[in-house]
Amino acid sequence: MENIKSTQEIANKALPSTVLLETEDSNEQPLGVGSGFFVQENEIATNFHVVEGAHKCSVKLFGQSERYTIEEYTALDVDNDLIILKIKDPDQKIASTTALSLGDSDIVDIGEVIYALGNPEGLEGTISDGIVSGVRNRDPSQNIFYTSIQFTAPISPGSSGGAILNTKGEVIGVSVSVLPSLSSVALQNPRDEQYINVAQNLNFAIPSNCLALLLRQRNKLNITTPLSKAKLERVTYINKLKWIGSASFTFPLQNRSSEDVKNVVYSVSFKDKEGNTIITDRAVYPWVIPSKSTKIVIRLSSYDTVDLQLVDNFNIQLLQNLGAIDYDENDINDNATESVLIGLVDMLLSHRGHSNYSTVKPNVKRLTNSHHIHILDLEVVN
């Protein structure tokens, strides 16, 4: 193979482009550490989960003592657990740091020698070698949520977001640590944690071609977003909004993050037949949405009280309407009856001035199924 480099050559070239990420919560308490690497001037790539939920993030370059603040990100791919972070460098001290070259992950061969760079357990500038032991396609039943490269080079917490290099020194993947199912086993059964330590061939990386695509999108958009907004990206809606009554509606709100959330602020904008926004309904879903679960939002207009006549027949009809929405039942952690009761209690509170309810009713004749839902804010449950 052409341009094969020695381990020492790869380390000397790649480690100066490798960074240690440190995150803090809103109380300035440490959340964790991770790894990343330069992909463009003043921009680094890492895993989204490394910075998810962080109030503050800083970067330290290998062999240097100074820390640089990260306040923004320029591109995000939640499904592939990738994010591009923008480093605040007013004095241009690190503008000349070399970006690592990306290789073609589609031509990676099983048995190929690779190198993992990062900061396992916070130990800066660590390099380890191994081989590609497999290429895995998406399979949620096996806790594989993205196409990934399996490798044997040992990594540990803190390695996430680090570069996986081939023998040319090209990035062919981004570390995402050990198989999620093993981590969950250790959390539930601490005595089984030893199995994680001996299962070091079960490490995975996001293919570099996913990162290359994200960088192309980033260059096209050329925008930045405050890092604090990144927490909203894992909480989303399933586009199954359904009308229940003349001006009330329901839709599922999904929490794909690793944290429980509450007080999710959302808005629903409705449009007329010409595509013009005629009204925007903004509200808060105050109850906890556990990690990896879905809750049903029911928005009952206080204007509908007389028309809907909240009797048993209506409750039955509401349940039927909810059941008609084609959710995957495995994604719903509560039942429709609970959601209906929550909705009814919420509506009753509105009459006491505790909630802000839909003003859609006056425009009901102009409403269409055209709508757009935005997640505006949320609170992470500590």
VEXTOR-380328 format. One line per 4 residues: number of its first residue (from 1); their letters; for each residue y, z, x of N, C-alpha, C. Coordinates in steps of 0.1 Angstrom, whole numbers, plus 5000, padded with zeros to 4 digits. Each point is the difference from the previous one (the first is absolute). Layout:
BEGIN
NUM) a) Y Z X Y Z X Y Z X  ...
***
This chain:
BEGIN
1) meni) 4988 5000 5009 5012 5000 4991 5012 5000 5009  5010 4992 4996 5012 4999 5008 5009 5012 4998  5008 5003 5011 5010 5010 4999 4995 5014 4998  4987 5003 5004 4995 5013 4998 5007 5009 5010
5) kstq) 5004 5012 4995 5007 5010 5008 4992 5012 5002  5002 5007 5011 4993 5012 5002 5006 5011 4991  4992 5011 4999 5005 5011 4992 5013 5006 5005  5001 5000 5013 5013 5006 5006 5011 4990 4997
9) eian) 4998 4987 5001 5011 4991 4997 5004 5001 4985  4991 5002 4991 5003 5001 4986 5008 5013 4998  4995 5011 5006 5007 5013 4998 5014 4999 5005  5002 4994 5012 5014 5000 5006 5009 4991 4992
13) kalp) 4995 4990 4993 5009 4992 4992 5002 5005 4986  4990 5006 4994 5001 5004 4986 5005 5014 4997  4997 5009 5009 5004 5014 4997 5015 5002 4999  5008 4993 5008 5015 5001 4999 5005 4995 4986
17) stvl) 4992 4992 4993 5004 4996 4987 4993 5008 4989  4993 5010 5003 4994 5009 4991 5008 5013 4998  5001 5004 4987 5009 5012 4997 4992 5011 4993  5006 5012 5001 4995 5011 4993 5009 5003 4988
21) lete) 4995 5000 4988 5008 5003 4988 4998 5014 4995  5011 5007 4997 5000 5014 4995 5007 5001 4987  4994 5006 4990 5006 5000 4987 5003 5015 4996  5010 5001 4991 5004 5014 4995 5002 4999 4985
25) dsne) 4998 5011 4993 5003 5000 4986 5015 5004 4997  5004 5002 4988 5014 5003 4997 5004 5013 5005  4991 5009 5004 5003 5013 5005 5000 5000 5016  4999 4988 5005 5000 4998 5015 4987 5006 5006
29) qplg) 4989 5001 4992 4988 5005 5005 4991 4988 5004  4993 5001 5011 4991 4988 5004 4990 4996 4990  4999 4987 4998 4990 4995 4991 4988 4994 5008  5003 4994 5010 4989 4994 5008 5005 4991 5011
33) vgsg) 4990 4994 5008 5004 4990 5010 4991 4988 4998  5005 4989 5006 4993 4987 4999 5004 4991 5011  4995 4988 4999 5003 4991 5011 5006 4987 4994  5006 4992 5009 5006 4987 4996 5003 4992 5013
37) ffvq) 5004 4988 4998 5003 4991 5011 5011 4990 4996  5007 4995 5011 5011 4991 4997 4995 4986 4997  5006 4995 4989 4996 4986 4996 5013 4991 5000  5012 5006 5000 5012 4992 5001 5010 5010 5006
41) enei) 5012 4995 5003 5010 5008 5006 5004 5012 4991  4998 5012 5005 5004 5012 4993 4991 5002 4987  4989 4993 4999 4991 5002 4989 4986 5002 5004  4993 5009 4993 4986 5004 5003 4992 4999 4988
45) atnf) 4987 4997 5002 4990 5000 4990 4992 5012 5000  4996 5005 4989 4991 5011 4999 4993 5000 4986  4992 5010 4997 4994 5001 4987 5010 5007 4990  5000 4995 4988 5009 5006 4990 4997 5015 4998
49) hvve) 4987 5003 5000 4996 5014 4997 5005 5010 5011  5004 4995 5012 5005 5008 5010 5014 5006 4996  5008 4992 4993 5014 5004 4997 5001 5003 4985  4990 4997 4992 5001 5002 4986 5004 5014 4996
53) gahk) 5010 5002 4992 5005 5013 4996 5008 5008 5010  5003 4994 5012 5008 5006 5010 5015 5000 4996  5006 5011 5003 5015 5001 4997 5007 4995 5013  4994 5002 5011 5006 4996 5013 4989 4996 5009
57) csvk) 5003 4990 5009 4991 4994 5009 5007 4997 5013  4993 5003 5011 5006 4997 5013 4989 4993 5009  5005 4993 5010 4991 4993 5009 5003 5004 5015  4989 5001 5007 5001 5003 5014 4992 4990 5008
61) lfgq) 5006 4993 5010 4993 4990 5008 4991 5007 5010  4990 4993 5004 4991 5006 5010 5007 5001 5014  4999 5013 5005 5006 5002 5013 5015 5004 4999  5005 5001 4988 5015 5003 4999 5001 5013 4992
65) sery) 5011 5007 5002 5002 5013 4993 5009 4998 4987  5008 4990 5000 5010 4998 4989 4992 4996 4987  5006 5005 4989 4994 4996 4987 5011 4992 4992  4995 4990 4993 5008 4991 4992 4997 5002 4985
69) tiee) 5011 4999 4992 4998 5003 4986 4996 4987 4992  4992 5001 4990 4996 4989 4991 5006 5004 4987  5008 4991 4995 5006 5003 4986 4997 4989 4990  4995 4988 5005 4997 4989 4991 4987 4993 5004
73) ytal) 4996 4992 4990 4988 4991 5003 5004 4986 4996  4995 4990 5006 5003 4986 4997 4990 4992 4993  4987 5005 4999 4990 4994 4993 4989 5010 4997  4993 4998 4989 4990 5009 4996 4988 4993 4992
77) dvdn) 4988 5003 5004 4988 4995 4993 4991 5012 4997  5002 5005 4988 4993 5012 4996 4985 4997 4999  4996 4989 4995 4985 4997 4999 4993 5000 5013  5007 4995 5011 4994 5000 5013 5005 5011 5009
81) dlii) 5007 5010 4994 5004 5012 5007 5008 4997 5013  5010 4991 4999 5008 4996 5011 5015 5001 4996  5008 5004 5010 5014 5001 4998 5007 4996 5014  5012 4994 4999 5008 4997 5012 5012 5009 4999
85) lkik) 5001 5008 5010 5011 5010 5001 5012 4995 5009  5012 5004 4996 5012 4996 5008 5004 5012 5007  5001 4999 5013 5005 5011 5009 5015 5000 5001  5006 5012 4998 5014 5001 5002 5003 5002 5015
89) dpdq) 5006 4990 5006 5003 4999 5014 5014 4996 5003  5010 5008 4997 5014 4996 5001 5004 4996 5014  4994 5005 5010 5004 4997 5014 4991 4989 5006  4991 4994 4992 4992 4989 5004 4992 5003 5013
93) kias) 4995 5013 5000 4992 5004 5012 4986 4994 5000  4995 4997 4988 4986 4996 5000 4999 4985 4994  5012 4993 4999 5000 4987 4995 4991 4990 5008  4999 5003 5013 4992 4991 5009 4985 5004 5001
97) ttal) 4996 5009 4992 4985 5004 5000 4992 4988 4995  4990 4997 5007 4992 4988 4997 4991 5002 4988  5001 4990 4991 4991 5000 4988 4986 4995 5004  4990 5006 4994 4986 4996 5003 4997 4987 4993
101) slgd) 4993 4991 5006 4996 4987 4994 4989 5002 4990  5000 4993 4989 4990 5000 4990 4990 4990 5003  4987 5003 4999 4989 4991 5001 4995 4995 4986  4991 4992 5000 4994 4994 4987 4988 5009 4997
105) sdiv) 5001 5008 4990 4989 5009 4996 4989 4993 4993  5003 4987 4995 4989 4992 4994 4989 4996 5009  5003 5000 5013 4990 4995 5010 4994 5011 5008  5002 5013 4995 4994 5011 5007 4985 5000 4998
109) dige) 4993 5002 5011 4985 5000 5000 4994 5014 5001  4989 5002 4992 4993 5012 5002 4994 5001 5014  5002 5012 5006 4996 5002 5014 5011 4997 5010  5011 4995 4995 5012 4998 5009 5005 5013 5005
113) viya) 5004 5001 5013 5006 5012 5006 5014 5001 4994  5004 5013 4997 5013 5003 4995 5005 5013 5006  5014 5002 4999 5006 5012 5005 5009 5006 4989  4999 5013 4998 5008 5007 4990 5011 5008 5008
117) lgnp) 5012 4998 4996 5011 5008 5005 5007 5008 4990  5004 5012 5004 5006 5009 4990 5002 5014 5006  5001 5009 4990 5003 5014 5004 4991 5010 4992  4987 4999 5003 4990 5009 4993 5003 5015 5002
121) egle) 5001 5007 4989 5004 5014 5000 5013 5002 5007  5009 4990 5000 5013 5002 5007 5000 4998 5015  4988 4996 5006 4999 4998 5014 5005 4986 5003  5012 4999 5005 5008 4987 5001 4993 4991 5010
125) gtis) 5001 4987 4997 4997 4989 5009 4985 5000 5003  4991 5002 4990 4986 5000 5002 4994 4986 4998  4992 4995 5009 4993 4987 4998 4985 5003 5001  4992 4994 4991 4986 5001 5001 4994 4986 4997
129) dgiv) 4988 4998 5005 4993 4987 4998 4988 5001 4991  4996 4989 4995 4988 4999 4991 4998 4985 4996  4992 4998 4990 4998 4987 4995 5002 4998 4985  5002 4988 4996 5000 4997 4986 4986 5002 4994
133) sgvr) 4998 5009 4991 4986 5002 4995 4998 4994 4986  5011 4995 4994 4998 4994 4987 5013 4995 4994  5000 4991 4991 5011 4996 4992 4997 5002 4985  5008 5009 4994 4997 5004 4986 5010 4994 4990
137) nrdp) 4994 4996 4989 5009 4995 4989 5003 5011 4991  5010 4998 4991 5003 5010 4990 4988 5004 4992  4998 5013 4999 4989 5005 4991 5003 5014 4997  5008 5003 4989 5003 5013 4996 4988 5010 4998
141) sqni) 4989 4994 4996 4988 5009 4998 4996 5006 5013  5003 4994 5012 4997 5005 5013 5012 5006 5007  5011 5003 4992 5012 5005 5006 5007 4991 5010  4998 4987 4998 5007 4990 5008 5009 4993 4991
145) fyts) 5013 5002 5002 5010 4995 4990 5008 4988 5006  4997 4996 5012 5006 4988 5005 4990 4994 5010  5002 4987 5002 4992 4993 5011 5003 5007 5013  4990 5004 5007 5002 5008 5012 4990 4997 5011
149) iqft) 5004 5003 5012 4992 4998 5012 4995 5014 5004  4987 5001 5001 4993 5012 5004 4998 5000 5015  5003 5011 5007 4999 5000 5014 4995 5014 5005  4995 5000 5013 4994 5012 5005 5009 5008 5009
153) apis) 5012 4995 5004 5008 5008 5009 5004 5013 4992  4998 5012 5007 5003 5012 4993 5015 5002 4997  5003 5004 4988 5014 5004 4996 4999 5013 4992  5012 5006 4998 5001 5013 4993 5013 5000 4992
157) pgss) 5002 5010 4991 5012 5001 4993 5012 5000 5010  5010 4992 4997 5011 4997 5010 4999 4986 5005  4987 4994 5000 4998 4986 5004 5005 4990 4990  5001 5004 4987 5003 4991 4990 5013 4992 5002
161) ggai) 5000 4987 4999 5011 4992 5002 5001 4994 5014  4990 5004 5009 5000 4995 5013 4994 4986 5001  5002 4993 5011 4996 4986 5001 4985 5000 5005  4993 4990 4995 4987 4997 5005 5001 4986 5008
165) lntk) 4997 5000 5012 5002 4988 5009 4987 4993 5004  5001 4987 5001 4988 4993 5006 5002 5000 5016  4991 4993 5006 5001 5000 5015 5011 4992 5006  5007 4992 4991 5012 4993 5004 5012 5009 4999
169) gevi) 4999 5012 4994 5011 5008 4998 5008 4997 4987  4993 4992 4991 5006 4997 4987 4996 5010 4989  5009 5003 4991 4997 5008 4989 4991 4993 4990  4988 5005 4998 4991 4994 4989 4998 5009 4988
173) gvsv) 5006 5012 5001 4999 5010 4989 5009 5012 5001  5002 5007 4989 5008 5012 5000 4991 5012 4995  4998 5010 5009 4991 5011 4997 5003 5007 4986  4989 5003 4993 5002 5008 4987 4991 5012 5000
177) svlp) 4995 5004 5012 4992 5012 5002 4986 4998 4994  4993 5011 4997 4986 5000 4996 4999 4996 4985  4987 4997 4997 4997 4996 4986 5005 5011 4990  5007 4997 4990 5006 5010 4991 4989 5009 4994
181) slss) 4988 4995 4997 4990 5009 4994 4996 5011 5009  5000 4998 5013 4996 5010 5009 5011 5011 5001  5013 4996 4999 5011 5010 5000 4999 5009 4988  4997 4994 4988 4999 5007 4988 4988 5010 5000
185) valq) 4989 4996 5007 4989 5009 5001 5004 5012 5008  5007 4998 5011 5004 5011 5009 5009 5010 4992  5009 4994 4992 5010 5009 4993 4992 5008 4990  4990 4994 4993 4993 5008 4990 4989 5009 5006
189) nprd) 4995 4996 5011 4989 5008 5007 5004 5001 5014  5008 5010 5004 5004 5002 5014 4988 5000 5010  4989 5005 4995 4988 5001 5010 4995 4986 5004  5004 4990 4991 4996 4986 5003 5010 4992 5009
193) eqyi) 5010 5007 5005 5010 4994 5008 4995 4994 5013  4989 5006 5004 4993 4996 5013 4996 4985 4999  4997 4996 4988 4995 4986 4998 5011 4990 5003  5012 5004 4997 5011 4990 5004 5001 4999 5015
197) nvaq) 4998 5011 5007 5001 4999 5015 4989 4992 5006  4988 4998 4994 4990 4993 5006 4999 4986 4994  5008 4997 4990 4999 4987 4993 5012 4991 5005  5002 4999 5013 5012 4993 5005 4998 4985 5000
201) nlnf) 4989 4995 4995 4999 4985 4998 5005 4996 4987  5004 5010 4991 5005 4997 4987 5016 5001 5000  5006 4993 5009 5014 4999 5000 5004 4986 4996  5013 4999 4994 5004 4988 4994 5014 4996 5004
205) aips) 5003 4987 4999 5013 4995 5003 5003 4989 4990  5013 4999 4996 5005 4990 4991 5002 4987 5009  4994 4989 4996 5001 4988 5008 5015 4996 5003  5002 4995 5012 5013 4996 5005 5006 4989 4991
209) ncla) 4992 4991 4994 5006 4990 4992 5007 5005 4988  4996 5012 4995 5007 5007 4989 5014 5004 5005  5001 5005 5012 5012 5004 5006 5009 4987 5002  4994 4990 5005 5008 4987 5002 5006 4995 4987
213) lllr) 4993 5001 4989 5005 4995 4988 5012 5009 4995  4998 5013 5002 5011 5009 4997 5012 4998 5008  4999 4997 5013 5011 4997 5008 5007 4987 4996  4993 4990 4995 5006 4987 4995 5008 5003 4988
217) qrnk) 4995 5008 4991 5007 5004 4988 5013 5008 5003  4998 5009 5010 5012 5008 5004 5011 4991 5006  4996 4990 5008 5010 4991 5006 5007 4992 4989  4993 4997 4990 5006 4991 4989 5010 5008 4992
221) lnit) 4996 5013 4997 5009 5008 4991 5011 5006 5008  4998 5005 5012 5010 5005 5009 5008 5011 4993  4993 5010 4994 5007 5011 4994 4994 5013 5005  5007 5011 4998 4995 5013 5004 5001 5010 4988
225) tpls) 4991 5010 5000 4999 5009 4989 4999 5014 5005  5007 5010 4994 4998 5014 5005 4986 5004 5000  4996 5007 5011 4986 5005 5001 4996 5009 4988  5010 5008 4995 4997 5009 4989 4995 4993 4988
229) kakl) 5004 4987 4998 4995 4992 4988 4986 4995 5001  4994 5001 5012 4986 4995 5002 4990 5008 4991  5004 5013 4997 4990 5008 4992 4998 4994 4986  5010 4992 4996 4999 4994 4986 4989 4989 5000
233) ervt) 4997 4994 5011 4992 4988 5000 4985 5003 4995  4995 5012 5002 4986 5002 4996 4999 5005 4985  5012 5002 4994 5000 5004 4986 5005 4988 4992  4992 4994 4992 5003 4988 4993 4995 5000 4986
237) yink) 5003 4989 4993 4995 4999 4986 4990 4989 4999  4992 5001 4990 4991 4989 4996 5006 4992 4989  5002 4987 5002 5008 4992 4991 4993 4998 4987  4998 5011 4993 4993 4999 4987 5008 5007 4989
241) lkwi) 5013 4998 5001 5009 5006 4990 4996 4995 4986  4999 5009 4990 4996 4997 4987 5009 5007 4990  5005 4993 4990 5008 5005 4989 4992 5009 4991  5005 5012 4996 4993 5008 4990 5011 5004 4990
245) gsas) 5000 4994 4989 5010 5002 4990 5012 4990 5003  5011 5003 4993 5011 4990 5001 5008 5000 5012  5000 5011 5007 5009 5001 5012 4994 5010 5011  4988 5002 4999 4994 5009 5010 4989 4992 5008
249) ftfp) 4997 5005 5012 4990 4993 5008 4992 5009 5009  4990 4995 5006 4992 5007 5009 4996 4991 5012  4998 5006 5012 4995 4993 5011 4994 5010 5010  4991 4995 5009 4994 5009 5010 5008 5001 5012
253) lqnr) 5001 5012 5006 5007 5003 5012 4990 5004 5010  4999 4993 5012 4989 5002 5009 5005 5006 5013  4994 5010 5005 5003 5007 5013 4989 4996 5010  5004 4991 5009 4990 4996 5010 5002 5008 5013
257) ssed) 5009 5009 5000 5003 5008 5013 4990 5010 5002  5001 5006 5012 4991 5011 5004 5005 5014 4995  5012 5000 4994 5006 5012 4995 5001 5000 4985  5000 5012 4994 5003 5002 4986 5015 4998 4998
261) vknv) 5004 4994 4989 5015 4998 4998 5003 5004 4986  5013 5003 4997 5005 5004 4987 5014 4995 4999  5006 5002 4988 5014 4996 4997 5002 4986 5005  4992 4991 4996 5001 4985 5003 5011 4994 4991
265) vysv) 5011 4996 5006 5011 4994 4993 4997 4984 4999  5000 4995 4989 4997 4986 4998 5010 4994 4990  5002 4987 5001 5008 4993 4990 4992 4987 4995  5002 4997 4987 4994 4988 4995 5011 4992 4994
269) sfkd) 5002 4988 5006 5010 4990 4995 4994 4990 4991  5006 4998 4988 4995 4991 4990 5009 4988 5000  4994 4988 4998 5008 4988 4999 4998 4992 4987  5011 4993 4997 4998 4991 4987 4994 4987 5004
273) kegn) 4999 4991 4990 4993 4988 5002 5007 4991 5010  5013 5002 5003 5007 4992 5010 4999 5006 5014  4993 5012 5001 4998 5006 5013 5011 5010 5004  5009 5003 4990 5011 5009 5003 4995 5014 4997
277) tiit) 5004 5010 5009 4997 5014 4998 5008 5005 4989  4993 5005 4989 5008 5005 4989 5000 5015 4999  4991 5007 5007 5001 5014 5001 4990 5005 5011  5004 5011 5006 4991 5007 5010 4998 5014 4996
281) drav) 4987 5003 4999 4996 5014 4997 4996 5007 5012  5007 5011 5003 4997 5008 5012 4996 5014 4996  4989 5004 5007 4995 5014 4996 4992 5005 5012  4995 5013 4998 4993 5007 5010 4986 5003 4994
285) ypwv) 4989 4998 5008 4987 5005 4997 4998 5013 5008  5002 5012 4993 5001 5012 5007 4987 5006 5005  4989 4996 4994 4987 5006 5004 4994 4995 5013  4991 5008 5005 4994 4997 5013 4990 4988 4998
289) ipsk) 5001 4990 5009 4991 4989 5001 4992 5002 5012  4988 5005 5000 4992 5002 5012 4998 4988 5008  4997 5002 5013 4998 4990 5009 4988 4991 4995  5002 4987 5002 4990 4990 4996 4996 5000 4985
293) stki) 5010 5003 4992 4997 5001 4985 5011 4993 4992  4997 4998 4988 5009 4992 4991 5002 5009 4987  5013 5000 4996 5004 5007 4988 5006 4990 4990  4999 5003 4987 5005 4991 4990 5014 5005 4996
297) virl) 5010 4992 5002 5014 5003 4996 5001 4996 4985  5004 5009 4991 5003 4996 4987 5015 5003 4997  5007 4990 4996 5014 5001 4998 5003 4998 4985  5002 5012 4993 5002 5000 4986 5015 5001 4997
301) ssyd) 5006 4991 4993 5014 5000 4997 5003 5010 4989  5010 5008 5002 5003 5010 4990 5005 4993 4987  5005 4987 5001 5004 4993 4989 4988 4996 4990  4988 5002 5006 4988 4995 4992 4994 5011 4991
305) tvdl) 5005 5012 5001 4994 5011 4993 4997 4998 4986  5009 4995 4992 4998 4998 4986 4991 4988 4998  5002 4989 5007 4992 4988 4998 4986 5002 5003  4997 5008 5011 4986 5001 5004 4992 5010 4992
309) qlvd) 5007 5010 4994 4993 5010 4992 4988 5006 5008  5003 5009 5008 4989 5005 5010 4989 5008 4992  4991 4992 4995 4989 5006 4992 4987 4996 5007  4989 5005 4995 4987 4997 5007 4998 4985 5001
313) nfni) 5003 4992 4990 4997 4986 5001 5008 4993 5011  5012 5005 5003 5007 4995 5011 4994 5003 5013  4995 5013 5002 4994 5004 5012 4987 4991 5002  4993 4998 4990 4988 4991 5001 5004 4986 5005
317) qllq) 5010 4995 4994 5005 4987 5003 5005 4999 5015  5007 5011 5004 5005 5000 5014 4988 5001 5010  4990 5007 4996 4988 5001 5009 4993 4986 5001  5000 4993 4989 4994 4987 4999 5008 4990 5009
321) nlga) 5013 5001 4999 5009 4992 5008 4998 5002 5015  4999 5013 5004 4998 5003 5014 4986 4995 5004  4990 5001 4992 4987 4995 5004 4999 4985 5001  5010 4993 4994 5000 4986 5001 5005 4994 5013
325) idyd) 5006 5009 5007 5005 4996 5013 4989 5000 5010  4998 4989 5008 4988 4999 5008 5001 5007 5013  5001 5013 5000 5000 5007 5013 4985 5001 5004  4999 5003 5013 4986 5004 5005 5000 5015 4998
329) endi) 4990 5004 4991 5000 5014 4996 4998 5009 5012  4994 4995 5011 4998 5009 5012 5014 5003 5007  5010 4993 4997 5013 5002 5006 5008 5010 4992  4996 5004 4988 5007 5010 4992 4994 5014 5001
333) ndna) 5008 5009 5005 4995 5014 5002 5002 5009 4988  5006 4995 4990 5002 5008 4988 4997 4992 4988  4998 5006 4988 4996 4992 4989 5012 4996 4991  4998 4991 4991 5012 4995 4992 5005 5011 4991
337) tesv) 4991 5009 4995 5005 5011 4991 5010 5009 5007  4997 5003 5013 5010 5008 5007 5013 4993 5002  5000 4987 5002 5012 4993 5002 5008 5000 4987  4993 4998 4989 5007 5000 4987 5007 5013 4997
341) ligl) 4993 5011 5003 5005 5013 4998 5013 5002 5008  4999 4996 5013 5011 5001 5009 5012 4992 4994  4997 4988 4996 5011 4992 4994 5006 5006 4988  4992 5006 4991 5006 5006 4988 5008 5013 5004
345) vdml) 4995 5008 5009 5008 5011 5004 5013 4996 5006  4999 4990 5009 5012 4994 5006 5011 4996 4989  4995 4994 4990 5009 4995 4990 5006 5011 4992  4992 5011 4998 5006 5011 4993 5011 5007 5008
349) lshr) 4998 5000 5013 5010 5006 5009 5013 4992 4999  4999 4987 4998 5012 4992 4999 5009 5005 4989  4995 5005 4989 5008 5005 4990 5008 5012 5003  4996 5007 5011 5007 5012 5005 5009 4997 5012
353) ghsn) 5001 4987 5003 5009 4996 5010 4994 5001 5014  4987 5001 5001 4994 5001 5014 4996 4987 5006  5001 4989 4993 4995 4987 5005 5010 4989 4996  5000 4990 5007 5008 4988 4997 4991 4989 4995
357) ystv) 5001 4996 4987 4991 4991 4995 5005 4986 4998  4990 4991 4997 5003 4986 4999 5011 4997 4990  5009 4991 5004 5009 4994 4990 4997 4986 4998  4988 4997 5001 4995 4986 4998 5002 4995 4985
361) kpnv) 4998 5010 4991 4999 4996 4985 5011 4991 4995  5013 5002 5004 5010 4991 4994 4998 4985 5004  4992 4998 5011 4999 4987 5005 4986 4994 4998  4992 5007 4991 4986 4996 4998 4998 4986 4996
365) krlt) 5009 4994 4992 4998 4986 4996 5001 4990 5011  5007 5004 5011 5002 4991 5011 4990 5002 5011  4991 5011 4999 4991 5003 5011 4989 4990 5001  4995 4997 5012 4989 4992 5003 4990 5008 5009
369) nshh) 4990 4994 5004 4990 5007 5009 5005 4999 5014  5011 4994 5003 5005 4999 5013 5007 5013 5005  4995 5006 5010 5005 5013 5005 4998 5001 5015  5006 5010 5006 4998 5003 5014 5001 5015 5002
373) ihil) 4991 5005 5007 4999 5015 5002 5004 5003 5015  5009 5009 5002 5003 5005 5013 4997 5014 5002  4994 5004 5012 4999 5014 5003 5012 5004 5009  5008 5009 4995 5013 5003 5006 5000 5012 5010
377) dlev) 4991 5010 4996 5000 5012 5008 4988 5008 4996  4996 5010 5008 4989 5008 4997 5000 5013 5009  4992 5009 4997 4999 5013 5008 4986 5002 5004  4998 5001 5013 4987 5003 5006 4996 5015 4998
381) vn) 4989 5003 4994 4995 5013 4997 4995 5006 5013  5006 5011 5005 4996 5006 5012 4988 5010 4998
***
